[in-house]
Amino acid sequence: MTEIEQILSGVANRYAKVMIKKDMLGRLIDLGTFVDFSAGDLIVAAGDEESKLYLLVEGLIRKYYLDYQGNDLTHQFLEAGQVFSSQHIVFSGQVMCNFEAVEPCRMVCFDYGLVQQLMLEEPLLTHVYIGILEETLRIKLVRETALLTESATERYLKLKAEIPTIDQRVNHTHIASYIGVTPVSLSRIRRTLREEN
């Protein structure tokens, strides 16, 4: 089994607990293209008019918005094995947020329209896609609930539990933005946690 076959089989198992038939897997692979990004590269920018589906193979991606004052607000971190689509965050034909490579990233890029056509022919692919959408919604709901009900320290500890190496991989300004505090407040949280342990 090739690298991309293993990756796509893993995605099918992760999101839908299904095995995709070899011939359909081959057709899906034919639609994908490996793309590489350096740390700091903008993968998708707000305002772009594109319709792509991305599978992150290596690296870490940051999804962020710019507010009306130009402040950078981190919404999500994506790790290897996760799928994201610019199609999920389109309004009036334009992408609403930015995706940035936090570290060197390798991805498989698919044209969303072509994948959609293939899903019509293979219901198992539709189940995988539904699994991706459900995870996207779950992540959004968990994040919103955390911002409304948890302290900044609790949000920071949850992020550390999800991505234990986050402090070494991501600028602390972006971590602070993700948990909804200033960098100074994040420093205080980290110092307090160090003193307690």
C-alpha positions in Angstrom: 0.0 0.0 0.0 1.4 3.4 -1.0 1.7 6.3 1.4 -1.3 8.1 0.1 -3.4 4.9 0.2 -2.5 4.4 3.8 -3.3 8.0 4.6 -6.7 8.0 2.9 -7.6 4.6 4.4 -6.8 6.0 7.8 -9.1 9.0 7.2 -11.9 6.7 6.1 -11.5 4.7 9.3 -11.2 7.7 11.5 -14.2 9.5 10.3 -16.6 6.7 9.3 -15.1 3.4 10.4 -15.4 2.1 6.9 -13.1 0.5 4.3 -13.1 2.1 0.9 -12.9 -0.3 -2.1 -9.5 -0.4 -3.8 -10.8 0.9 -7.2 -12.6 3.8 -5.5 -9.6 4.5 -3.4 -7.5 4.7 -6.6 -10.0 7.1 -8.2 -9.9 9.3 -5.1 -6.1 9.2 -5.1 -6.1 10.3 -8.7 -8.0 13.5 -7.7 -5.4 14.4 -5.0 -2.2 16.4 -5.4 0.6 16.6 -2.7 1.4 20.2 -1.9 4.1 21.5 0.6 4.1 24.7 2.5 6.8 26.4 4.6 6.3 27.7 8.1 4.5 31.0 7.9 2.9 30.4 4.4 -0.7 31.3 4.0 -2.5 28.3 2.6 -5.9 29.9 2.2 -6.6 33.6 2.7 -9.8 35.4 3.6 -11.4 36.7 0.5 -10.1 33.9 -1.7 -12.6 32.3 -4.1 -11.7 28.6 -4.0 -13.3 25.3 -3.3 -10.7 22.8 -2.0 -10.5 20.0 0.4 -7.2 19.5 2.2 -5.8 16.5 4.1 -3.0 17.5 6.4 -0.3 14.8 6.3 2.5 16.5 8.3 2.8 19.7 10.3 0.5 22.1 12.1 -2.0 24.6 10.7 -3.6 27.6 12.4 -7.0 28.8 11.3 -7.6 32.5 12.2 -9.7 35.5 11.5 -8.9 39.2 11.4 -11.4 41.4 13.3 -12.5 44.9 12.3 -9.4 46.4 13.9 -7.0 44.0 12.1 -6.4 41.9 15.3 -5.4 38.3 14.6 -7.8 35.9 16.4 -6.8 32.2 16.4 -9.8 29.9 16.0 -8.3 26.4 15.6 -5.2 24.4 15.3 -5.2 21.4 12.9 -2.8 18.5 13.2 -1.7 15.7 10.8 -4.6 13.4 9.9 -7.2 16.2 10.0 -9.2 17.3 7.0 -10.4 20.8 6.3 -12.2 22.4 3.5 -12.4 26.0 2.4 -15.9 25.1 1.2 -17.0 24.9 4.9 -16.2 28.6 5.6 -17.5 30.3 2.4 -19.9 33.2 2.4 -21.1 34.8 -0.8 -18.4 32.8 -2.7 -15.5 34.0 -0.6 -13.5 32.2 2.1 -14.1 34.0 5.4 -10.9 33.0 7.3 -7.2 32.3 6.9 -5.3 29.1 7.2 -1.6 29.4 7.9 1.2 26.8 8.1 2.6 27.1 11.6 5.4 24.7 10.7 6.4 23.0 7.4 3.3 21.2 6.2 2.6 18.5 3.7 -0.9 18.1 2.4 -3.0 16.4 -0.2 -5.2 18.9 -2.0 -8.5 17.9 -3.7 -10.9 19.9 -5.9 -14.1 19.9 -3.8 -16.4 19.7 -6.8 -14.6 16.6 -8.2 -14.8 14.9 -4.8 -18.5 15.7 -4.6 -19.0 14.0 -7.9 -17.2 10.9 -6.7 -19.3 10.9 -3.5 -22.4 10.5 -5.7 -21.0 7.3 -7.1 -19.7 5.9 -3.8 -21.9 6.2 -0.8 -19.1 5.2 1.6 -17.3 8.4 0.6 -20.4 10.3 1.6 -20.3 8.6 5.1 -16.6 9.7 5.4 -17.5 13.3 4.4 -20.4 13.3 6.9 -17.9 12.2 9.6 -15.7 15.1 8.7 -18.6 17.6 8.9 -19.7 16.1 12.2 -16.2 16.5 13.6 -16.0 20.1 12.3 -19.3 20.9 14.1 -18.3 19.1 17.3 -15.0 21.1 17.4 -17.0 24.4 16.9 -19.5 23.5 19.6 -16.8 22.5 22.1 -14.9 25.7 21.5 -17.9 27.9 21.9 -18.9 26.1 25.1 -15.4 26.5 26.5 -15.3 30.2 25.7 -18.6 30.7 27.5 -18.2 28.4 30.5 -14.5 27.8 31.3 -11.7 29.9 32.7 -8.7 30.8 30.5 -6.6 28.4 32.6 -9.0 25.5 31.9 -9.0 26.3 28.2 -5.2 26.4 28.2 -5.0 23.1 29.9 -7.4 21.5 27.5 -5.4 22.8 24.5 -2.2 21.3 26.2 -4.0 18.0 26.6 -5.1 17.9 22.9 -1.6 19.1 21.6 1.0 18.4 24.4 3.8 20.1 22.4 1.8 23.3 21.5 4.0 25.5 23.6 7.1 24.5 21.6 5.4 24.6 18.2 3.3 27.8 18.3 3.9 31.4 19.0 2.5 32.2 22.5 0.6 35.2 21.1 -1.4 32.7 19.0 -2.0 30.5 22.0 -3.2 33.5 24.0 -5.5 34.5 21.2 -6.9 31.0 21.0 -7.8 30.9 24.7 -9.1 34.4 24.6 -6.6 36.3 26.7 -3.6 38.7 26.2 -0.1 37.3 26.0 0.6 38.8 29.4 -2.3 36.9 30.9 -1.1 33.7 29.3 2.4 34.3 30.8 0.7 34.6 34.2 -1.3 31.4 33.7 1.8 29.5 32.7 3.8 30.9 35.7 1.0 30.0 38.1 0.8 26.4 36.7 4.6 26.0 37.0 4.5 27.2 40.6 1.7 24.8 41.5 3.5 21.8 40.1 
